[in-house]
Amino acid sequence: MESILPLVYLVASVTFIVGMKMLGSPASARRGNLVAAVGMGLAILGTITLYTNANGEHLHNIPWIIGGLTVGTVIGWMMALKVKMTSMPQMVSFFNGMGGACAALISLIEESHHSAQAHGAHTADIGTSLTIMAGLVIGSVSFSGSIIAFGKLAERIGDIDVKGQQLVNILVLAGVVVLSTMYVMGTMTGMQTLVILAVLSLAYGVLFVMPIGGADMPVVISLLNSFTGVAAACGGFLYDNMVMLIGGILVGSAGTILTVVMCKSMNRSLTNVLFGGLMSKKASAGTGGGIGVQGTIREVTASDAAVLMAYAKHVVIVPGYGLAVAQAQHACHQLEHELESKGVTVKYAVHPVAGRMPGHMNVLLAEADVSYDKLVEMEEINPEFPTTDVVLVVGANDVVNPAAKTDPTSPIYGMPILDVDLASYVIVMKRSMKAGYAGIDNELFFRPNTSMLFGDAKASLTALAVQVKAL
């Protein structure tokens, strides 16, 4: 039976790889998630029923294991069923933090096992010590950082601008590095050393995420996700468990690649992510150029906007976080349907960092059964804007702000944006003139080809659909 377990792990690992490949497309992402979940279930079941240690003993405390699985499954299932689309990013952060916490606890438990077997002495070799240390540090940073990100996304924790923040971060990180080195080399060992290291790592996770502004949260989420994957891989090394190792490597590498993509989409360097605090509250406050954006705001009624779109040939809808807040994805899909019935070509322009986490808008629109082939990425849609008749911006702000191209003093300068300002006509749907998540004014609102349609996104989209249908 023991020889069967590696085969089970191999099958599970293949499902992880296949599932991740399927996650690369919105059309197959849901099935990919299920495939990977089945593989994880298979790995867990195989471990419980087939695993034996060097002495030929099976796992102990099976009732406790099954009880933990049951409780965790019920809690996760209920949270996933009840979560709103606007709260999806913070739930992802919370779950990711739990993964980091588990990895850190594994390291602490393994250290206690080694100490107990040697009557308090540290007998682990350098490789094992390095793995224990890495799992503890990375898992702790991921846990505390994810919880802070959860609080910031839920708007329970604001940006905190502390004088000398970067110096404090460097000192705490230096303490983590020095103590980690001493532990691995055997200078300072034992549970007490690891507890101190865990406290320092937890503190660094808090200090690392706390000053980061909300506009940079997609980068933070993907980075912390990669941390958790690496920490899980360390657990795979400790237990000599191939499926845990492969799963952790896949999550860590995917999270790292996604972080690089997010950094590129926001014109940030990875070094700036790790040490610079990204766009802090202080940096993002204000309008960028030192003076407020000036110009005339033009308003448009729902009936006039409906006429513009109904008689257009090409309409592009740009979804943003405001669409999620208003739960207006279904109304948006209805407007799309009415426009297409008039012979209008409709596409959705999706910025990589639109919303509060990577892929937020894709998930939101998929919930409303929007066809996947209508979701067009920024690099593909930008060349089409000069020939687009009408662009409808629904709750997006920073990702369509021309200041990223025109104002060198703006904190978002250099960030790739959707070039909606090049379209013949732009209609921006917002509740008010309030600045976006980056905290800066939007030049687009004052452009001569832009009109504002104020009001709740769901109500406005519904009114537009009704008006278009009546034409």
Steps between C-alpha positions, in 0.01 A plus 500: 500500500792733572615478138162623382528833683768647266273420206213680673728800555606489135138507382423783742802699380390459139154633588664806660696571183202439271274706725743792503528486123121519475497799735680695226173547309171637639312240295668207674595656836205358692565146378870544570425593858286188541768277344764630742258467793432137412875440488545653845218286637664193352835591658341550842302175480809309385709639786241408763446145375838396353777690679744310723815627669845338516377267777202387294251696714195668351383852586375550855207715620289431192180627671673834572618523139155426361346742749737777391427431135126509565507825697727670246290381207176624654646840591661548159188386316273736695736796456522436125122477466431820692780723374401794281695584187621821662639296790670234288850659522500512880379139517788395273741689729353334808523148356853567378596615849369176647728308265797700619406440862483123440846501343643692797338259747649203313848647554437552870366146540795348314744688724320367808523146360874527440554646848285233666685218327836639612383601851514870425811500280490625141589207276360614165756534219554829315259406220218417741571807712493719189167354394348542848622859515376587149157352560466688828618839371319497167182351648493756783552794264229365270258454791536841664531681167187331363299587811603866470410490129165350598438787740602765247284349225206486740576866588546410866865604494618821337841596362735592785781744421764456772814714502803283430281210379755370252779511761288297742420251224869458417594453867232235557593322176866511600408342834314223317799434272757497782295274728416267209868467413592426861228234522606327179867504599416362845613806699152556645258208492196366675134591522567831674710620205231402253229676702704823498557456126127447448416819693749703294364351177141574599603857580669537164188375321298772671760772434540388140131525405382779731630802300390364162211687340185328380584564134791258533305219668489276189880485511501427873245219470691323223833543685366363828344212309844410365639518856244247620586266214870508586420442868285199408783363287725518806250275678529257210876489551462439873257212455665369183154531345515543122141614448533770766831610350368515144182679607699760691741554212212546256327755723826679576614522139155600372474768769845631415424520127170672577681746727739591219205549264322718754816706559537554128134601474552761773849609395648383830821306555504189716764667719259786555234248601722330755671802654339819380149470638370561147252783488465612860225725614738794500616431145153447360336795669434804288465541128850420387599823335473720803188675369153360459386387157306789350235509228130470431291199590235400247202297615289275282155352562424131472280559195771693314763241591268224377460674162877536464559130565199364308609673180868417540680223316753412767452538878757402763399460865772549764402331829645621831455450871190724494330231293568248776388735777167562327458129415423623149657221293162356398365843401818553299447169319141602425621828346745301289215278380284799404785668312580184306134470402549839329801370308763659726828315559567490875823407675631525856843653564654339808804660664730252684459684832136606469320428826669390820672180392632343178213376283234673712310641199522171308337314789240773544391496135512121481243495779264689266566251216688750286662311211868441568605598148368852562744557788801662335829567677662846502773423243243375248232765548718813513564510121122494444412811703581753222232332285252448784183711486404493870678382814288443809710513817315337789658577837861490376732789581876466529530245216358757252673811635703673222726651771688171482615614153508880531597599857855404608423616857202267537551195725352282224722645225629224275229252598351335189136605470203441273520771233129583514573870447579420135143388428254731323281530809541393862221462756615463860257358754573603859314587816701820543824673405679325786856390420582135436688258722832668419363824647562720195273695266427358155585714198263294287196656665595842363577397143274654229392154376396384848162528670403394852193293582461531876306252711499142622656275238226237516219754469679687220575185301143380539372838376739485203379150409137612514573809288696303239224240474241774442691653208 
